[in-house]
């Protein structure tokens, strides 16, 4: 039962922070989310920094917050 609750907590935290980051990262960095999703080796440093910020928030919501 505790494992089920732990999995539910991870899912809820990940979903919440994913939704928040998809709304806040374009406002903070000025980079549209479609540019972050289509990142490649020719992307500008601003797009790369926004993608790193998005990856940080995603990893934080999956690994650090539930612990």
Buried (B, 14 or more C-beta within 10 A) or exposed (E): EEEEEEEEEBEEBBEEBBEEBBEBBBEEBEBEBEBBEEBEEEBEEEBBEBBEBBEEBBEBBBEEEBE
